[in-house]
Amino acid sequence: MRMSTSKNQKGQVLIIAALSLTVLIGSVGLAIDSGLGYMVKARLSAAVDSAAVAAARAVTQGADQAAQTASAQQAAREFFAANYPAGYLGSTPTFNNPTITFDQGKVTVDATATAVLPVSFMRVLNFNLLNVGASGQTIRRDLDMSFVIDTSGSMNPSRIQVRDNAKLFLTKFNTTLDRMALIHFSYGAVVDDAIRPVLRGFDRASMNTHIDSYNFNGLTNSAEGFWRARDQLNRIALANRSSLRVIVFFSDGAPNTFASQFKFNPDTRCRNPATTFRRPGSLISGDSASGNVAGLWQMDQQAAPLAAVDATCNVGGGGGFLAPDALPQYYNAHADPATNVNIDEFLVAGGGPRPATSAPSYANVNRVSRNLVEAMAAKARSEGVYVFTLGLGGQLTTGTGPDGERGDVVLKCMANTPDAKPSCVAAGAGQPVGIYCHAVDENALKPCFEKLASAILRITQ
């Protein structure tokens, strides 16, 4: 009886040991295989997210929604394959074509993928495969943008590269979803293609034609170009505005010209026949340390003397046609002709970061030109508009004007970059932060435009 009991006990121990070993192996296998599963899921999720982002960016390509969907799905497949290596940890992935949903200017991308992972130790628990899934969603926000191009004379040597890269920049955006205005400026500013206030999309072919026709001459009325850009965005009613509003401003020099209604000597000169107000026009200084002011030029054309419209608007040097206090206290170029009330209270004379008075001196006109465009950019940013600036050439890093100030100081301030001058950083606190890109020469234009386009598209997601 004792021997029999001992044998029974040994048999029970073996059974318990076998069962315990099975559970132990299963537990170890669960830990190991689950760890591998988590690694696969993490890689799968990252690949799905990158695919969804790529699809949102690629949806800009195509003439209609069918073509845009195909472009987005193709980009998603390529990015998933690039970010999830074949046979990763022995798994077999399946990536489904993402769903692309269009809602006016907003596009939603929903992407999913699965991966099958063979297990090892868990087979003892009768598990042969581990199924892992991941999903991701990216929403591309609708976009309203004004694209402003400097066509002053200093840009002429780079005219071919400027035209080519400006047109290439347009291809980064969706002609049926995004809204865009095209503006160029020199003495004055011209709206080549107005933004659509209700319907979405823009006419890229028309913009390309306008860009190809640009002549590069005259000086730099940055403020008028920027005012037109902001005005285009604000022509869209509040209820119809896109969730993302952007101004892209491209120039190669510091501002030296601005437009307003100026006081004449005698004050009866350059009057608008339909009103009692003086005609607004552009007054210039230059990039030298000193000189004479001259004007007036039409503010809604690139380089046309206002004297062609009204002979009393003298175009000459020295500013002898201007009154001693000719410069207005505030920017009034677009004042309401019925009430003469300023549309925008942008400071012109008597204050601002660069001290100026109302006297029409060379230094005052130059300083006001710089003050004004910075004030306009701050106003736009306070309305939630992102400002991106692109500068071309070495002139921007060389001091110009009566104060020897670099042009890139103004462009950085406009964009509200972290490395802008301290007064601009303080004024821009809490406002959208843009990007300034400096193209040292024509060859650097393409990467700079791509940098700005990429930054804008990142904000849309």
CORWO-V647832 format. One record per backbone hydrogen bond with DSSP energy under -1.0 kcal/mol. NH is the residue of the N-H (numbers start at 1). CO is the residue of the C=O. If there is no record, write none. Layout:
[[NH;CO] [NH;CO]]
This chain:
[[5;1] [6;2] [7;3] [8;4] [9;5] [10;6] [11;7] [12;8] [13;9] [14;10] [15;11] [16;12] [17;13] [18;14] [19;15] [20;16] [21;17] [22;18] [23;19] [24;20] [25;21] [26;22] [27;23] [28;24] [29;25] [30;26] [31;27] [32;28] [33;29] [34;30] [35;31] [36;32] [37;33] [38;34] [39;35] [40;36] [41;37] [42;38] [43;39] [44;40] [45;41] [46;42] [47;43] [48;44] [49;45] [50;46] [51;47] [52;48] [53;49] [54;50] [55;51] [56;52] [57;53] [58;54] [59;55] [60;57] [61;58] [68;64] [69;65] [70;66] [71;67] [72;68] [73;69] [74;70] [75;71] [76;72] [77;73] [78;74] [79;75] [80;76] [81;77] [82;78] [83;79] [84;80] [88;85] [90;87] [91;88] [92;116] [94;114] [96;112] [99;110] [101;108] [103;106] [106;103] [107;140] [108;101] [109;138] [110;99] [111;136] [113;134] [114;94] [115;132] [116;92] [117;130] [119;128] [123;120] [124;121] [125;122] [126;123] [127;122] [130;117] [132;115] [134;113] [136;111] [138;109] [140;107] [141;460] [144;244] [145;179] [146;246] [147;181] [148;248] [149;183] [150;250] [151;185] [153;218] [155;152] [156;153] [158;155] [159;156] [162;158] [163;159] [164;160] [165;161] [166;162] [167;163] [168;164] [169;165] [170;166] [172;169] [173;170] [178;174] [179;143] [181;145] [182;193] [183;147] [184;190] [185;149] [186;188] [187;302] [188;302] [189;299] [190;184] [192;182] [193;182] [202;175] [204;202] [207;203] [208;204] [209;205] [210;206] [211;207] [212;208] [213;209] [214;211] [217;151] [221;186] [222;220] [225;221] [226;222] [227;223] [228;224] [229;225] [230;226] [231;227] [232;228] [233;229] [234;230] [236;233] [240;237] [244;142] [246;144] [247;386] [248;146] [249;388] [250;148] [251;390] [256;220] [257;220] [258;283] [260;281] [263;326] [265;321] [269;266] [272;277] [275;272] [279;270] [281;260] [282;297] [283;258] [284;294] [285;256] [294;284] [297;282] [298;304] [306;296] [308;305] [309;306] [310;306] [313;310] [314;312] [318;293] [322;319] [323;263] [326;323] [327;358] [331;346] [335;332] [336;341] [340;336] [346;344] [348;329] [350;356] [361;359] [365;361] [366;362] [367;363] [368;364] [369;365] [370;366] [371;367] [372;368] [373;369] [374;370] [375;371] [376;372] [377;373] [378;374] [379;375] [380;376] [381;377] [382;378] [384;381] [385;380] [386;245] [388;247] [389;435] [390;249] [391;437] [392;251] [393;439] [397;394] [398;395] [400;405] [401;287] [404;401] [405;400] [408;396] [411;407] [412;408] [413;409] [414;410] [415;411] [417;412] [420;417] [424;421] [425;421] [426;422] [427;423] [428;424] [429;426] [431;428] [434;415] [437;389] [439;391] [444;441] [445;442] [448;444] [449;445] [450;446] [451;447] [452;448] [453;449] [454;450] [455;451] [456;452] [457;453] [458;454] [459;455] [460;456] [461;458]]
